[in-house]
Amino acid sequence: MLRVLFLVFLLASAQSGSLQKEAPPAPHNIFILAGQSNMSGSGGVELNATTGFLYWDGILPPECQPNASIFRLDADLKWVQATEPLHDGIDTMLINGVGPGMPFAHEILHLKPDYGTIGLVPCALSGSSIKRGQRGSSLYDRLMRRVNAAVESGGKVRGMLWYQGGADSMAYENAIAYERLLTQFFRDVTEELNSPGFMILQAAIASAKEKFTSIVRAAQFNVKEPNLLTVDADRLPVEWDNLHLNTRGQIQLGNLLASTYLKTSTLVVK
């Protein structure tokens, strides 16, 4: 009997050690991915002409491949090695594909190899309006819950990648309210996170899709928060629907966001 108990103890100890070895370390530099479907990932999402269903083609260029220094917070609030689609299990409204998150992280490490590990926190939701994401809403609370879980074991929130506005460009009343609501959202997130050096990296939506896109785009460029950097997603290559960025467009956007961030940020922790 004692021998059996001893063997059980050894087996349990071995399994425990194995589980501990598999748990990845907490990343040093944390970035939030928030907004709508273009942030969730639209690259490689195709329409099956026969069935009418969307599917992801699964093609991963080098800029989207897994990297030992890039992690993501999964749907269970656990750090895992980052793989596309980053929003798998998080944005369940649409089929997810390649987004700007992985190219962003790859470009950061390419431009600054000593930057340290990067943790991506997917929080985007397809079709969500800026009003739906205001402080006190379930979508805002989910973002904060995921970010709080991300920093529990260490690491600092360096920035938020933000790509949203399509849902608000469909109706005039939403478009004219956008600047006010966007400004408040950015201020609330910055205040609540209270993370030194925190930057918001906004992608202004592409033009000429919805009726009031020009109003939303103007609002995005009009917001002048001190920690806000805005790049333009207009003219980036899009998918068959002429709305969502294709894989090449997502890579270009991620690279642009990364280079823009590094030109401004001086806060680096290894």
C-alpha positions, -999 to 999 in steps of 0.1 A, spaced: 0 0 0 28 24 9 45 17 -24 13 25 -43 8 57 -24 45 67 -31 40 60 -68 8 81 -69 27 109 -51 56 108 -77 31 108 -106 12 138 -92 45 157 -86 56 150 -121 23 162 -136 24 194 -114 59 201 -126 49 196 -162 20 220 -159 42 246 -143 67 243 -172 40 247 -198 27 280 -183 42 309 -202 57 338 -183 37 371 -181 47 394 -210 64 426 -201 47 450 -226 9 447 -229 -12 461 -257 -50 461 -260 -67 453 -293 -101 471 -294 -127 483 -318 -147 464 -345 -142 437 -371 -112 451 -387 -94 449 -354 -108 414 -347 -92 403 -380 -106 403 -415 -76 392 -435 -81 360 -454 -119 358 -446 -135 347 -478 -171 340 -489 -179 305 -501 -199 312 -533 -217 278 -531 -228 278 -494 -228 316 -488 -208 311 -456 -177 330 -446 -145 311 -439 -109 319 -430 -83 307 -456 -57 300 -428 -29 316 -448 -2 330 -425 25 353 -439 57 356 -419 44 387 -402 15 367 -387 34 336 -376 38 326 -339 68 340 -321 82 329 -288 81 366 -276 45 373 -285 15 361 -263 -22 367 -262 -48 367 -234 -72 340 -245 -110 337 -238 -102 320 -204 -81 350 -193 -49 329 -196 -16 339 -213 -8 316 -242 15 319 -272 -2 341 -297 -16 325 -329 -41 337 -354 -69 344 -352 -62 364 -321 -99 370 -314 -108 334 -316 -134 328 -288 -135 365 -280 -153 381 -310 -179 355 -318 -200 377 -340 -181 369 -372 -155 346 -386 -121 360 -376 -89 360 -397 -57 380 -397 -58 413 -379 -32 441 -372 -21 427 -338 4 401 -348 20 423 -376 22 451 -350 40 429 -325 64 414 -351 73 449 -363 80 462 -328 104 433 -322 119 438 -357 126 475 -351 136 471 -315 148 436 -308 155 444 -271 119 455 -265 110 425 -244 80 401 -246 47 414 -259 12 405 -247 -18 412 -269 -52 415 -252 -80 410 -278 -112 429 -269 -128 439 -302 -164 431 -311 -177 432 -347 -204 458 -354 -200 476 -321 -208 513 -320 -189 539 -299 -220 544 -277 -221 507 -269 -185 509 -256 -189 538 -232 -179 535 -196 -204 515 -176 -215 493 -206 -210 456 -207 -185 459 -236 -164 485 -217 -165 463 -185 -153 433 -205 -124 453 -218 -114 464 -183 -119 429 -169 -96 414 -195 -69 441 -190 -70 437 -153 -65 400 -157 -36 407 -181 -16 427 -155 -23 405 -125 10 386 -129 31 416 -140 37 436 -171 26 471 -180 -1 483 -204 18 503 -230 -10 511 -254 -43 503 -271 -47 496 -308 -81 511 -318 -99 506 -351 -137 515 -349 -162 538 -365 -179 519 -393 -210 512 -372 -214 549 -365 -211 560 -401 -244 546 -411 -267 571 -394 -263 609 -393 -272 612 -356 -245 587 -346 -219 603 -369 -224 638 -354 -222 624 -318 -190 604 -326 -164 630 -317 -178 637 -283 -183 600 -274 -149 590 -288 -131 617 -268 -149 606 -236 -141 569 -243 -104 577 -247 -103 598 -216 -121 571 -195 -98 543 -206 -67 564 -200 -79 575 -165 -90 540 -154 -59 523 -166 -36 549 -150 -6 534 -167 24 557 -172 33 562 -209 0 547 -221 -7 555 -258 -38 551 -279 -30 541 -315 -60 549 -336 -66 538 -372 -89 563 -390 -115 542 -410 -113 540 -448 -135 565 -467 -163 562 -492 -181 532 -478 -211 543 -456 -231 575 -462 -216 594 -432 -181 580 -432 -166 614 -439 -181 628 -407 -167 600 -386 -133 603 -403 -132 640 -395 -141 633 -359 -113 608 -356 -87 634 -368 -103 662 -347 -98 644 -314 -65 657 -299 -59 638 -267 -22 641 -255 -17 603 -256 -34 597 -289 -16 589 -322 -38 585 -354 -28 568 -386 -49 566 -417 -63 533 -430 -77 548 -461 -63 533 -493 -51 502 -476 -60 470 -497 -93 455 -488 -112 422 -492 -139 413 -517 -165 433 -497 -146 466 -502 -149 472 -464 -126 449 -445 -88 450 -449 -73 419 -465 -42 402 -451 -18 425 -469 -38 455 -457 -37 443 -421 0 438 -422 6 473 -436 -16 487 -409 2 468 -381 35 479 -394 23 515 -396 10 514 -360 42 499 -347 66 524 -364 43 553 -353 43 540 -317 81 536 -315 87 571 -328 69 585 -298 73 559 -271 105 560 -250 93 537 -222 107 502 -225 108 475 -199 125 442 -204 
